[in-house]
Amino acid sequence: MSAFSVENVNQIFGSGTARVHVLHDINFEAESGTLSLIMGPSGSGKTTFLTIVGGLLTPTSGTVTVNGIDYNQRSKKQRDALRLDAIGFVLQAYHLLPYLTVADQFTLVDKVKPKNNLSKEELNAVLEKLGIKNLLHKYPSELSSGQQQRVAIARALYPDPAIILADEPTAALDGPRVKVVGSLLKSLAIDHHKAVVVVTHDSRLIEFTDHLYEMRDGVLTKQPITKE
Amino acid sequence: MFLALKEIKKEKFRSSLIIAMIVLISYLIFILTSLALGLARENTDAINSWDVAKITLSSNANVDMRQSFLTKKQAGTLTKNEAYLGETPVVAEAKGHKQQSAFFVGLKNSQFIAKNIKLESGHRVRHSHEVVVDDSLKLKGYQLGDKFKLNDDQTKFTIVGFTKRAKLNVTPVLYGQLGTWRSLRGIKMGPVTSVVASENRQYQPHQSGTKTYTRQQIINKLPGYQAQILTFVLMIGFLMIISMIIIAVFLYILTMQKLPNYAVLRAQGIPSRVLVSATISQSILLVASGLIIGTLLTAVTGLVIPAQVPMAFDVPLLAAVGLGILIMALIGSLIPVKTVLSVDPVSVIGGE
């Protein structure tokens, strides 16, 4: 089942001599229960693609359809609500609120979205898997970069979104932690039937993916998966 | 509120600094307001205690009761709502006391102003050499039965009563008989009073050579009164604007530091209203805390300040001023709110 689809998306920034055509006729479909990896060099348009899929940026042309409705037919408020309910962003820049403990980061989500978040047991399982269960009462300033990134991942998963968009989720993690995050994302796709899309430079994640794409100069192409 | 409380709890030192600023500003504003009110009352207490609505003066008196003289004809026919009132500046001199500037106000015992004077101690004026005086003279050592001379008059006047709220132009009032006023003024014939005061709002005589004013018009023309009030209003107004700017600057800096965090929250679908409400709640919490401490400090000041300091603590007025500071803080918080609303979540996502 398609969680979202992207059709003929083009993104152009600037005009005249400053005009940059970042994305060229992108077509993409993410199915529930699969993990898709989009790799490519810096500046290739991966993150722009992610912001368009997440409804943060309106493409110059083309359509993005989530839950059967085109983003263009949704108001800004509806897009916010959709992101809160259906899309979990795991960002490279995790920027946890410095004055909230790890536990409070989840309480904030509860305040805004009181229903349909992970149950206490499910959250504990995620925290356990990410190795941060004992950090609930710590402030971000008391955590290492890797711990903060794992908290950010847990926070993104807490609203139990149907779609997970991850931007370099393993950038601050060492080898063993990459495996933990990779298997967690894979498990979310398989066991919880979510559509997971990861843009990354990190080839260590390839072993977890179902679909591999390459973004180069704004052109997205599907690649064969060669797991070592 | 959740985010605001959490931030204040975590950033105790930073929050304390802001609260300390608000405490100092609100304390200063409360003290200045009380001082302004105290001084205003010392200018007008006597006039207000007469409970008059209209006052008729000589038309050439420049709205100054001391410069007004009305003949019987000019005073016209008085009803029970009107009263004669003769006012003159005097210097009281008593043994063992420094010279004391005062206003002598001559009244007719049978008329409403004399009847309305509320005595704190002693009795009403019965004879021409008796006076009822403002109780501030007690603080200067005067007691019931004390005698003093007024100006060059050799008559000795006896204090037979004390009354509260009897100050005019920050000077104590000595209430006596109208005949005494004529004698102090050296009037043998002609004028019978300085003014005619009426408690009737519709009072409007049309005698030649007279002009009738409202009580407020008379108060506004008291020497130095308007300048004093305007100076205080200006100071209080500026302090309120300063408090608004301080709140705006502090919150703006705090908000700017949080923008990347807010951008991530926006990317995750946290509505702007949550972040805006956090900013406004934070402003209200900080200012309300500062106001509460400022109020407590003001209350303590009110308890320990010497009675000679002309301060009047009026709870409704101070509450209104406190509300004004809170509103100013809310206005100040609108500047960072504008920044919060313009947070672009894309700014924190990658760099491609």
Interface residues (C-beta under 8 A of the other chain):
Chain A: S42 G43 S44 G45 K46 T47 T48 L50 T51 G54 L56 L57 K77 D80 A81 L82 R83 L84 D85 I87 G88 F89 L91 Q92 A93 Y94 H95 L96 L97 P98 Y99 L100 D104 T107 L108 K111 V112 Y139 R155 A156 P159 D167 E168 V199
Chain B: F2 L3 K6 E7 K9 K10 E11 K258 P260 N261 A263 V264 L265 R266 A267 Q268 G269 I270 P271 S272 V274 P345 V346 V348 I349 G350 G351 E352
